[in-house]
Amino acid sequence: MGEKAKPLCNWSKGQYVKQLEELKQIVADPRFVCRDCGRAAHEKKWLCKPVRI
């Protein structure tokens, strides 16, 4: 993936539906949580303000 990842915090509801398989990979075995919205992800690049959990 050459382009910068769009944080989950900025995904629209439609993106969650359309990209469900990608979302499953992003949130599997979460290591970070966003300070603002509480979403969790395996890599910090997927969150706006990641904090290690």
QUIZIDA-V209795 format. One record per run of one state. SS is the DSSP state (H for helix, E for strand, - for the rest). FROM is the first residue (numbers start at 1). LEN is the number of residues. If there is no record, write none. Layout:
# QUIZIDA-V209795
SS&FROM&LEN / SS&FROM&LEN
This chain:
# QUIZIDA-V209795
-&1&7 / H&8&3 / -&11&2 / H&13&6 / -&19&1 / H&20&8 / -&28&4 / E&32&3 / -&35&5 / E&40&2 / -&42&2 / H&44&3 / -&47&3 / E&50&3 / -&53&1
